[in-house]
Amino acid sequence: MPLTRWRALRGPSGTGPALRRARSFMILTTLLYRASHLVVGVLAVAQHRPDRPAPYLGLAVALGLSVLVYGSALRRGWFEPGQVGADVLVTGCALPFALYAWGGVRDTPSLGWAMLLGGSASAVAAVALSRPYALAAVVLLVGTHLYGYHLVGASRAVLGGHLNSLVSSAVMVWVMWWYLRRQGRLLDEANARAVAAEAQKARYAERLAHHRALHDTVLATLTALAAGGIDANAPEVRERCAREAAYLRRLVQRGADELPDEGIGAALEDAVRSAESLRLRVTAQYHELPEVPPEVAAAFADATREALNNVRRHAGTGHAYLTATGSAEGPDGRPGAVVTVVDRGPGFTPGDRESGFGLRRSVHGRMAEVGGRAVVDSAPGEGVRVELRWPV
């Protein structure tokens, strides 16, 4: 995986894949914890008399806030602190007092389900809020629940057990989140180092490949000229120097991530070298070429070779310009490619000239066979532009 692709996988906050998975796990864990408390609330409220609507309204509020907090977290990838704060204040703190004041709740068992929701509220606050706010949320929950149980005359055993559950929920979930976050960051850092090492190895392999190519071409020619064993003005020597100068020019014009070492880039480079061997100078540029199926790369290369042959035969300039770039994703989501061959010859009026066998079969036909297309644009005195695009 290239280093640029690894960076693209990181979210807007700089989180890597492992840390995002840790976040998803914490959202799911706290969601299941809240769901278990809501089930207890549904069972408890179902036993109340229907002439007292306050418990039903309280349960509806708790359900609505739960859907808001956890639904937003699942969509965004993490909790929204403002929503978590509202859940603590309404579900964890205000709900028990609302049931006492307007719901006619005067005993510990009837108030227990509302108090239980405070445990899941403290758990999500411990991981979603910054440390000072999380501590303040737990202290607020402890204080309000102490007073709420005092109003209904709860025993010390009930009070102690509930407060222990309230605090331990926050502590255990925070410890779990600290561990998962630490492990996620360590894994992301290890992956980043592995990707960087892979990219460095690939760059080294690219340098070796181009060193070998330069040794076998440009350096061999310069060595022969320096030895004085050949005539530098001979036509075949000048032609070879021109081809190798074009090769060097392409190396200079490309960036380190644009070297066509495989796939469509290598296929196009073969087509360019084939045209240069027939005394056509080609200025080629490659940029962000995607990975394409082998048959698509072959179709691009064959159609490009024929387009360059047409420049050599008809343009009369001895010079063609080739540009190959990646394009936006096609209708099926695959990354596409666009190859353009341009000459500055006399051009022609497309309607006045019937497409020959080369354009019809080797250019249009080859691109159509793989789900692409070719467009030929020309006008008298404007040269010819052939655009190859895949997918359509």
C-alpha positions as CSV (number, residue, x, y, z in Angstrom):
1,M,0.0,0.0,0.0
2,P,1.5,3.4,-1.0
3,L,2.1,5.9,1.8
4,T,-0.3,8.3,0.2
5,R,-3.0,5.7,0.3
6,W,-2.3,5.0,3.9
7,R,-2.7,8.7,4.8
8,A,-6.0,8.7,2.8
9,L,-7.3,6.0,5.1
10,R,-6.9,8.2,8.1
11,G,-9.9,10.1,9.2
12,P,-10.3,13.9,9.4
13,S,-9.1,13.8,13.0
14,G,-6.0,11.8,12.1
15,T,-7.3,8.5,13.5
16,G,-6.1,5.3,11.8
17,P,-8.1,2.2,11.0
18,A,-7.2,0.4,14.3
19,L,-8.2,3.4,16.5
20,R,-11.5,3.7,14.5
21,R,-12.3,0.1,15.2
22,A,-11.6,0.7,18.9
23,R,-14.1,3.6,18.8
24,S,-16.7,1.4,17.1
25,F,-16.2,-1.3,19.8
26,M,-16.7,1.3,22.6
27,I,-19.9,2.7,21.0
28,L,-21.3,-0.9,20.7
29,T,-20.3,-1.7,24.3
30,T,-21.9,1.3,25.9
31,L,-25.0,0.9,23.6
32,L,-25.6,-2.6,24.9
33,Y,-25.1,-1.4,28.4
34,R,-27.8,1.3,27.9
35,A,-30.1,-1.2,26.1
36,S,-30.0,-3.5,29.1
37,H,-31.1,-0.6,31.4
38,L,-33.9,0.4,29.0
39,V,-35.2,-3.1,29.0
40,V,-35.5,-2.9,32.8
41,G,-37.2,0.4,32.4
42,V,-39.8,-1.0,30.0
43,L,-40.6,-3.9,32.3
44,A,-40.9,-1.6,35.3
45,V,-43.1,1.0,33.6
46,A,-45.4,-1.7,32.2
47,Q,-46.4,-2.5,35.8
48,H,-47.6,1.0,36.6
49,R,-51.2,2.1,36.5
50,P,-52.2,3.7,33.2
51,D,-53.7,6.7,35.0
52,R,-50.2,7.9,35.8
53,P,-48.6,9.0,32.5
54,A,-45.4,10.5,33.9
55,P,-43.4,7.1,33.9
56,Y,-44.4,6.5,30.3
57,L,-43.3,10.0,29.3
58,G,-40.0,9.6,31.3
59,L,-39.3,6.3,29.5
60,A,-40.1,7.9,26.1
61,V,-37.6,10.8,26.9
62,A,-34.9,8.3,27.9
63,L,-35.5,6.3,24.7
64,G,-35.4,9.4,22.5
65,L,-32.2,10.7,24.0
66,S,-30.6,7.2,23.7
67,V,-31.5,7.1,20.0
68,L,-30.1,10.6,19.5
69,V,-26.8,9.9,21.3
70,Y,-26.0,6.5,20.0
71,G,-27.5,7.0,16.5
72,S,-25.3,10.0,16.0
73,A,-22.3,8.2,17.4
74,L,-22.8,5.3,14.9
75,R,-23.1,7.7,12.0
76,R,-20.2,10.0,13.0
77,G,-17.9,7.3,14.3
78,W,-17.8,8.8,17.9
79,F,-19.9,10.5,20.5
80,E,-21.0,14.2,20.3
81,P,-20.0,15.7,23.7
82,G,-23.0,18.1,23.8
83,Q,-25.5,15.2,23.3
84,V,-23.7,13.1,26.0
85,G,-24.0,16.1,28.4
86,A,-27.7,16.4,27.7
87,D,-28.1,12.7,28.3
88,V,-26.4,13.0,31.7
89,L,-28.4,16.0,32.8
90,V,-31.8,14.8,31.6
91,T,-31.7,11.0,31.8
92,G,-29.2,10.6,34.6
93,C,-30.2,13.6,36.8
94,A,-33.5,15.1,36.0
95,L,-35.6,12.0,35.3
96,P,-35.7,10.6,38.8
97,F,-36.8,13.9,40.3
98,A,-39.5,14.3,37.5
99,L,-40.9,10.8,38.4
100,Y,-40.9,11.8,42.1
101,A,-42.6,15.1,41.6
102,W,-45.1,14.3,38.9
103,G,-45.2,10.6,38.6
104,G,-46.2,9.8,42.2
105,V,-43.1,7.6,42.7
106,R,-42.5,7.3,46.5
107,D,-40.7,4.0,46.9
108,T,-37.3,2.6,46.0
109,P,-38.4,-0.2,43.6
110,S,-40.5,2.2,41.5
111,L,-37.6,4.6,41.2
112,G,-34.9,2.0,40.6
113,W,-35.2,1.8,36.9
114,A,-34.7,5.5,36.4
115,M,-31.7,5.4,38.8
116,L,-30.3,2.5,36.8
117,L,-30.0,4.7,33.7
118,G,-27.6,6.8,35.5
119,G,-25.0,4.0,35.4
120,S,-25.0,3.9,31.6
121,A,-25.0,7.7,31.5
122,S,-21.9,7.8,33.6
123,A,-20.2,5.1,31.5
124,V,-20.6,7.0,28.2
125,A,-19.6,10.3,29.9
126,A,-16.4,8.7,31.0
127,V,-15.3,8.0,27.4
128,A,-17.0,10.8,25.5
129,L,-16.1,13.8,27.6
130,S,-12.7,15.3,28.5
131,R,-11.4,14.3,31.9
132,P,-12.6,17.4,33.9
133,Y,-16.1,17.2,32.4
134,A,-16.3,13.4,32.8
135,L,-15.3,13.8,36.5
136,A,-17.9,16.6,37.0
137,A,-20.6,14.4,35.3
138,V,-19.9,11.5,37.7
139,V,-19.9,13.8,40.8
140,L,-23.2,15.4,39.6
141,L,-24.8,11.9,39.1
142,V,-23.6,10.8,42.5
143,G,-25.0,13.9,44.2
144,T,-28.4,13.8,42.6
145,H,-28.8,10.1,43.1
146,L,-27.9,10.4,46.8
147,Y,-30.6,13.0,47.2
148,G,-33.1,11.1,45.1
149,Y,-32.8,7.9,47.1
150,H,-33.0,10.0,50.3
151,L,-36.4,11.3,49.2
152,V,-37.8,7.8,48.9
153,G,-36.2,6.5,52.0
154,A,-33.8,4.0,50.5
155,S,-31.8,1.8,52.8
156,R,-28.0,2.3,53.2
157,A,-27.4,-1.1,51.5
158,V,-29.4,0.0,48.4
159,L,-27.7,3.4,48.4
160,G,-24.2,2.0,48.8
161,G,-24.7,-0.7,46.1
162,H,-26.2,1.9,43.6
163,L,-23.4,4.4,44.2
164,N,-20.8,1.7,43.8
165,S,-22.4,0.7,40.5
166,L,-22.6,4.3,39.3
167,V,-18.9,5.0,39.9
168,S,-17.5,1.6,38.9
169,S,-19.4,1.8,35.6
170,A,-17.5,5.0,34.7
171,V,-14.1,3.7,36.0
172,M,-14.3,0.3,34.2
173,V,-15.5,1.7,30.9
174,W,-12.8,4.4,31.1
175,V,-10.1,1.8,31.7
176,M,-11.3,-0.3,28.9
177,W,-11.3,2.7,26.5
178,W,-7.8,3.7,27.7
179,Y,-6.5,0.3,26.9
180,L,-8.2,-0.1,23.5
181,R,-7.2,3.4,22.5
182,R,-3.6,2.8,23.4
183,Q,-3.5,-0.6,21.6
184,G,-5.2,1.0,18.5
185,R,-2.6,3.8,18.4
186,L,0.3,1.3,18.7
187,L,-1.1,-0.8,15.9
188,D,-1.7,2.3,13.7
189,E,1.9,3.4,14.3
190,A,3.2,0.0,13.5
191,N,1.2,-0.1,10.3
192,A,2.5,3.3,9.3
193,R,6.1,2.2,9.9
194,A,5.5,-0.9,7.8
195,V,4.0,1.2,5.0
196,A,6.9,3.7,5.1
197,A,9.4,0.8,4.9
198,E,7.5,-0.7,2.0
199,A,7.4,2.6,0.2
200,Q,11.2,3.0,0.8
201,K,11.8,-0.5,-0.6
202,A,9.7,0.3,-3.7
203,R,11.6,3.5,-4.3
204,Y,14.9,1.7,-4.0
205,A,13.7,-0.9,-6.5
206,E,12.6,1.9,-8.9
207,R,16.0,3.5,-8.7
208,L,17.7,0.2,-9.4
209,A,15.4,-0.4,-12.4
210,H,16.2,3.0,-13.9
211,H,19.9,2.7,-13.1
212,R,19.9,-0.5,-15.2
213,A,17.9,1.2,-18.0
214,L,20.3,4.2,-18.0
215,H,23.3,1.9,-18.0
216,D,22.1,-0.1,-21.0
217,T,21.0,3.0,-23.1
218,V,22.3,6.5,-22.3
219,L,25.6,5.5,-20.6
220,A,26.4,2.9,-23.2
221,T,25.9,5.5,-26.0
222,L,28.0,8.1,-24.1
223,T,30.8,5.6,-23.4
224,A,30.9,4.6,-27.1
225,L,31.1,8.3,-28.2
226,A,33.8,9.0,-25.6
227,A,35.9,6.1,-26.9
228,G,35.9,7.6,-30.3
229,G,35.1,4.3,-32.1
230,I,32.0,5.5,-33.9
231,D,31.0,8.5,-36.0
232,A,28.9,10.9,-33.9
233,N,27.5,12.4,-37.1
234,A,26.2,9.2,-38.5
235,P,22.4,9.2,-39.0
236,E,21.8,6.0,-36.9
237,V,23.9,7.4,-34.0
238,R,22.0,10.7,-34.1
239,E,18.7,8.9,-34.1
240,R,19.8,6.8,-31.1
241,C,20.8,9.9,-29.2
242,A,17.5,11.5,-30.0
243,R,15.6,8.5,-28.6
244,E,17.6,8.4,-25.5
245,A,17.3,12.1,-24.9
246,A,13.5,11.7,-25.1
247,Y,13.7,8.9,-22.6
248,L,15.7,11.1,-20.2
249,R,13.3,14.0,-20.7
250,R,10.4,11.8,-19.6
251,L,12.3,10.7,-16.5
252,V,12.9,14.3,-15.5
253,Q,9.3,15.3,-16.2
254,R,7.7,12.6,-14.0
255,G,7.5,12.6,-10.2
256,A,8.6,9.8,-8.0
257,D,5.0,8.5,-7.8
258,E,4.4,8.7,-11.6
259,L,7.0,6.2,-12.9
260,P,5.2,3.7,-15.2
261,D,6.9,0.5,-13.9
262,E,3.9,-1.8,-14.3
263,G,0.3,-2.0,-15.7
264,I,-1.0,0.7,-18.0
265,G,2.2,2.8,-17.6
266,A,4.5,0.1,-18.7
267,A,2.2,-0.8,-21.7
268,L,2.1,2.9,-22.8
269,E,5.9,3.2,-22.4
270,D,6.3,0.2,-24.8
271,A,4.1,1.9,-27.3
272,V,6.1,5.1,-27.0
273,R,9.4,3.3,-27.5
274,S,8.0,1.4,-30.5
275,A,7.0,4.7,-32.1
276,E,10.5,6.3,-31.3
277,S,12.2,3.3,-33.0
278,L,10.4,4.5,-36.2
279,R,11.9,8.0,-35.9
280,L,8.9,9.6,-34.2
281,R,9.8,11.9,-31.3
282,V,7.2,11.5,-28.5
283,T,6.9,13.9,-25.5
284,A,5.1,11.8,-22.9
285,Q,3.8,12.6,-19.4
286,Y,2.2,10.3,-16.9
287,H,0.3,11.3,-13.8
288,E,-1.5,9.2,-11.1
289,L,-2.2,6.2,-13.3
290,P,-4.6,3.7,-11.7
291,E,-4.5,0.0,-11.7
292,V,-6.5,-1.4,-14.6
293,P,-7.2,-4.9,-15.8
294,P,-4.5,-6.4,-18.1
295,E,-6.8,-6.4,-21.1
296,V,-7.6,-2.7,-20.6
297,A,-3.9,-1.8,-20.4
298,A,-3.3,-3.8,-23.6
299,A,-6.2,-2.0,-25.4
300,F,-4.8,1.4,-24.3
301,A,-1.3,0.5,-25.5
302,D,-2.5,-0.9,-28.9
303,A,-4.8,2.1,-29.6
304,T,-2.0,4.5,-28.5
305,R,0.5,2.7,-30.8
306,E,-1.9,3.1,-33.8
307,A,-2.5,6.8,-32.9
308,L,1.2,7.4,-32.9
309,N,1.6,5.5,-36.2
310,N,-1.0,7.9,-37.7
311,V,1.1,10.9,-36.5
312,R,4.2,9.4,-38.1
313,R,2.5,8.7,-41.4
314,H,0.2,11.7,-41.8
315,A,1.1,14.7,-39.5
316,G,4.4,15.5,-41.2
317,T,5.9,17.0,-38.0
318,G,7.8,14.0,-36.6
319,H,6.6,15.0,-33.1
320,A,3.7,13.8,-31.0
321,Y,2.6,14.6,-27.4
322,L,1.2,11.9,-25.2
323,T,-0.5,12.5,-21.8
324,A,-1.9,9.8,-19.6
325,T,-3.7,10.5,-16.3
326,G,-6.1,8.9,-13.9
327,S,-9.7,10.1,-14.0
328,A,-12.6,10.2,-11.7
329,E,-14.4,6.9,-10.9
330,G,-16.7,5.5,-13.6
331,P,-20.3,4.6,-13.1
332,D,-19.4,1.2,-11.5
333,G,-17.0,2.8,-9.0
334,R,-13.8,1.7,-10.8
335,P,-11.0,4.3,-11.2
336,G,-10.6,5.3,-14.8
337,A,-7.8,6.5,-17.1
338,V,-7.5,9.0,-20.0
339,V,-4.8,8.9,-22.6
340,T,-4.5,11.7,-25.1
341,V,-2.3,11.8,-28.2
342,V,-1.9,15.2,-29.9
343,D,0.1,16.4,-33.0
344,R,0.5,19.8,-34.5
345,G,0.2,18.7,-38.1
346,P,-2.2,20.1,-40.8
347,G,-5.2,18.3,-39.4
348,F,-8.4,17.5,-41.4
349,T,-12.1,18.0,-41.4
350,P,-13.6,14.8,-39.8
351,G,-16.7,14.9,-42.0
352,D,-14.7,15.1,-45.2
353,R,-12.5,12.0,-44.5
354,E,-13.8,8.5,-43.8
355,S,-12.1,6.7,-40.9
356,G,-9.5,4.3,-42.1
357,F,-8.9,0.7,-41.0
358,G,-6.4,1.8,-38.3
359,L,-8.7,4.3,-36.6
360,R,-11.8,2.2,-37.0
361,R,-10.4,-1.1,-35.9
362,S,-7.2,-0.5,-33.9
363,V,-8.3,2.7,-32.1
364,H,-12.1,2.8,-31.8
365,G,-12.6,-0.9,-32.0
366,R,-10.0,-1.9,-29.3
367,M,-11.3,0.6,-26.8
368,A,-14.9,-0.4,-27.4
369,E,-14.0,-4.1,-26.8
370,V,-13.0,-3.3,-23.2
371,G,-15.8,-0.9,-22.4
372,G,-14.0,2.3,-23.3
373,R,-14.2,4.8,-26.1
374,A,-12.0,6.8,-28.5
375,V,-12.7,10.4,-29.7
376,V,-10.9,12.0,-32.6
377,D,-10.9,15.7,-32.8
378,S,-9.4,17.7,-35.6
379,A,-9.7,20.7,-37.8
380,P,-7.7,22.0,-40.8
381,G,-4.6,23.7,-39.5
382,E,-5.2,22.6,-35.9
383,G,-3.6,19.2,-35.8
384,V,-5.3,16.0,-34.5
385,R,-6.3,15.1,-31.0
386,V,-7.1,11.5,-30.1
387,E,-8.6,10.9,-26.6
388,L,-8.8,7.3,-25.2
389,R,-11.0,6.9,-22.1
390,W,-11.9,4.0,-19.9
391,P,-14.5,3.3,-18.6
392,V,-17.0,5.2,-20.6
